[in-house]
Each structure stands twice: as C-alpha cells, then as structure tokens.
C-alpha cells in the first residue's frame, strides 16, 4: 500500500458574478458568485505543484484591451492581490520559487491569471491546450484565452494517456510515475481540458476543473443552460459526455471527492485569500 500521500490545499482566488440559471439549467434566475479555486499540492518527492492559478489582478489589466474586454464584460470579476495564489502560498511559508510545476487544466483566463508569478516553473498542459497558447486576437478570445496571461516559460506537453484507466474517465497520464498524481482527459468545456486524480492524505480526490461546475451538476447529471453551452463551451456533445462520465464515476466511486473549480458548496468551506487544507473541506 502507498503510505506516503500528497498534501492538498485549496486556494480561493476571487470570483465573477453570474446568473445561477446560466450555471445550472432550470436553477433560479439570480446573481451568484462563481469562485475560482486553484490547488496547491505537496508531493513527497517532487515538492510543490500548483493545479491552475485561479484569478490574479493581472487579469483586470488584460480586460482593458480589446477584444479581451468582451471577456471582461461577460464575466465581471473581483480579484485582489492578497487573494492571488502567490500570496496564499506565502501564508504557508513558501515562495513562488518553491513551485516546481504548474499543471494547467485549460487556458481560460480564470485558471491562468496567476501564471506570470510562476514563470520559472515548468508548465504542464495537453497538446491541444498548448496549440491554443499561440492564438491571438479573436481566435484566442473564441477559446477563452487572453495571450498576455501566458508568460514565456518551460512547457511540458503531455502527449500520451496510456497509464492505468479510471472507470468511466478512461486512460490517465501518471505525472511522476508513482500513481500519486494522474491526469485525466475531460473534453468539451475547453480545448484540451484535463483534470487531476490525486492520492491525498485525506483519501482520493479528483480536481475536475470545469468538467462540471458544481456538486449538483455531477451528482444529478445536470448541465448548464443551453445558452451557456452554446456561448461558453468548446464542444457541447463532449461537454455533456464528460458530465455523464463524472456522474457515473461518482456513482461507482463515491469515496472520491470530486472538486470542480467553481463549486459553490466547496467554495463555501474556503475563505478568500486563505489556503484551506483538504481536511477542512
């Protein structure tokens, strides 16, 4: 049995406001806060790893330029320097230089706004997401990508998923070859989106990025509104298939904590700008 596991903290980095009905079909029509969670992982051999970075004030600067301003209009965002991932890890006694790897689930702005703070780390992303990273202008905007947020950095592309499969979710990519961190493909929401299956000190967890947006979504196989699917998703049929896979995975593996990046239930157990250890969730 693997006794040494990964310590995980959730970092709540800010929020945008959205209509709840957009996030969940047939929900009430009311404005809600959609928080952006990142995760800090302490691997026993490989050191500190970030899964996404969430929001950072640099995003607000990017929103000032056209056509990125369209993105800002659609997602009114509140973020502060002290809430950013780099400042939250300082609260744990670490520095940006301690982060060796940043795993990028996908290139939407609310997942990568803090990348400049960690540009000395290796960025790990899928080949499809890496393709998006070279797009500009309206082509970038179509993918929810704001080029100024992606700094020059060492990029490692995971071009194979042939390790041990997870039920319903398919083959994984074992990041360090020890079974502790396994990337899983979650297609649909964004080009090349991946999640991360983690053997944590609190049991297995799946960082599901935007494979779904809430606990309700995966438990009930409940998609976002048709308008949201049309406007905000790269591939609607794949999105619905991924949601169904997460739903079935949860039914057969209820011991795995699924953590969507914007889940209101999980966000409510965190505090803005304060790292929350997984055992507190």
N, C-alpha and C positions, 0 to 999 in steps of 0.2 A: 504494500500500500504506500502511496505517496504521502508522506507525513509533512513535508515542507510545502506550504501553500503560498499564495500571493495575497498580500495585504492590499485592501482596496479602500480608497476614499472617494466619495462623490463631491464634485466641486460645482456649486450652483453659481453661474456667472452672470446672471441677468435675465431679462425676459422681453418678449414682444407681446403686444396685445393682439388678440384675435377674437373672432366670433366663435363661440363654442360650437355652433352648428356647422362651421367650416371644418372643425377638427373631428367631429363625430356626427355622422349622419343622424338626423332627427333629434339631436340634442336641443336644449333651449337656445333661443336667439339672445345671447347676452355676451358682453365683452368679458374675456377671461385673460389671465396672464399665462403665456406659454413660456416656461422657464427653460433655459438651455443648460443641461448638465454635461460636464466632462468627467473623466475618471482618472485618478492617479493610482498607479499600480506599483507596488514594491515587490519585485521578483527576487527570490532568494539568491540567485546568481547574477542576473542581468541588470540589477539595480532598478532605477526609477523609469517608468514608462508612462506616457500620457495617452489616453484614448480620447481623441479630439481635444480642442482647447476651449470650446464654447465662445462666448462673447468677449470682446475687449473694446475699449474706446476707439481704437483704430478703425473699427467698422463705421463709426459715425462720420469719420473723415472720408472714408470711401463712398459713403452715401451722398456726399456733396457733389460728386461728379456724375454727369450724365454718361451713359444710361443707367449707372448703378443707383441713381436717385429713384428710379422706378421701384427697385427692390426695397429701398428705404420707405417709400410711400406705402407699399403693400404690407410691410412688417414694421410698424412703429416700435422702436427698440429703446429700452432703458438699460444702460450698462455704465459701470463706474470702474475707475482704475483699481480701487481696492477690492472689487469683486472678481477681477481677472484671475485666470489660473496661475499666472506667475506670482501674483501677490498671495494667493491662497497657499501655494506650496511653501512660501517664505514663512507663513504662520506655523508650518510644521518643522521649521528649522532647515529647510532645503533652499537651494538657489536654482535658477534657470540652468546653470551649468551641470547640475546633478541629473537633469533629464537626458537620458541617452537616446531614447527612441520616442517618436510621436507617431502613434497609429492613427491614421486619418480614415474615418468611416466613409466619408464622401466630402465633396468640396463645396457644399453650401456654406454661405457666409457665417451662419450661426454655429458652425462646427470648427471653423478655421481662423476666426478673427484674431486669435492669440498666437498664431504661428511665428510671427516675427520675434516674439520673446524667446523662442527656442530654435532659432535658425541654425545653431551649431549642432543640433541633434540630427539623427537620421529620421527622415520621414518615410513611413511605410504605408503604401497605398496600392490599390489594384491597378492593373494596366489601363482599364477603362477610365478610371478616375485620373490617372496620370495624363491620358490624352486630353481630358478636359482642361488640365492645368496650363495648356499652351494656348487656349482660346482667348479671344479678345472681343471687346465691344458687345454687340447684340448676341453674337454666338455664345459668349461667356454668360451673359445675362440669362439666356434661354436655359442654361444649365445651373442657374442659381449661384454662379461663380463670379467673384469680384477679384480680378487679377492682382490688384495692389496688396491683397491679403496673403498672397503666396510668395514668400521670400525665396531667393536663391538658396538652395540647401542640398545636402546629400539625400538623394531619393533612392529608396529601395522598392522595387516593384515586385509584388507577389504574383508571379505569372503561373502558378500552379496550385490547384486544390486537389491533392491526391492522398491526403492523410485520412486517418480514421473518420468515418462519417458520423454525423449526429442524426438521430431519427428525424425524418421529415425535412431536415435542413441540408442534407447532402454532405459531400466531402468537405473536409476542413483543411486549413493550412496551419500546421503546427509551427508557431513562430520561432521557438527556440529548440524544438525537437524533444521537449521533455513533457509534453502533454498539459502544461500549465496554462498556456495561452494559445487558443486555436481560433484563427479567423474563419468566419463563415460568410458565404455569399448571401446577401439579402437584396436581390434585384428589384427594380421598379421605381422606388421613390427618386433616386438619383443614379446617374450613370456610374456603375462600378461600386455601388454601396456594399460595405462589409460590416458585419457585427463581430463581437469578440466573446468567445466562450472561455470563462476564467475559472480555474480551480482556486477559490478563495479560502481564506482562513475561516469563513462562515459557511462554507459549502459552495456548490457550483452556482455560477451566475452567468447570465447572457446579457452583455451590453448590446442592445438591439438597435442602437442608433435611431433612424426614422423608419425602421421596418414596420413599426406601428407607433402611434402617438400616445397610447395610454394603456393601463391595465385592462380597462373595459374593452378596448379595441381587440386585444389578443384573446381575452377570456371569452368574449361573445362573438368573435369573428366579425367585428363591427367596423366598417370602413369610414373614412372621412366623407364629406359631402361630395356629390358628383361634380360640383363646380370646383372644389379644391382639387379633386383628382385630375380634372382637365387642365387646371391652371398651374398646379404646383408639382406635378409628378411627371417623371421622365417617360414612364411606360406603365400605363394603367393596368393592362392584364397581368403583368408581372407583379405589380404592387398588390393586387388582390390575391394572387397566388402566394406571395410571401406572407401576407397576413394570415391566410388559411394555414400555411405551414407552421407559423408561430402558434396559432390556435391549437393545432393538432399536437405540436411538440409540447405545449404546456399541459395538455390533457394526459399525455403519456409520461411526462417528466415533471410532475408538479413540485418536485423538490428543487428544481432550478429556478432561482429568482431571475425573472426577466425584467430588465431595466431599459425601457425606452427613454431616449434622451430628453423628451419633453413631458414625461408622465406627470400629471398633476398630483397623483397620490404619493409618488416617491418624492417629488419636489417639495411637497408639504412637510416632509420629515427632514428636510435640509434647511440650512439658513444661508441666505445670500452672503457670499463672500467668506463663509466659514467652512473649512473642509469637514465633511461628515463621514466618519468611519462606517463601513458597511454594517457593522454590528448594531448601529443605531437606527438602521432602516427597518 
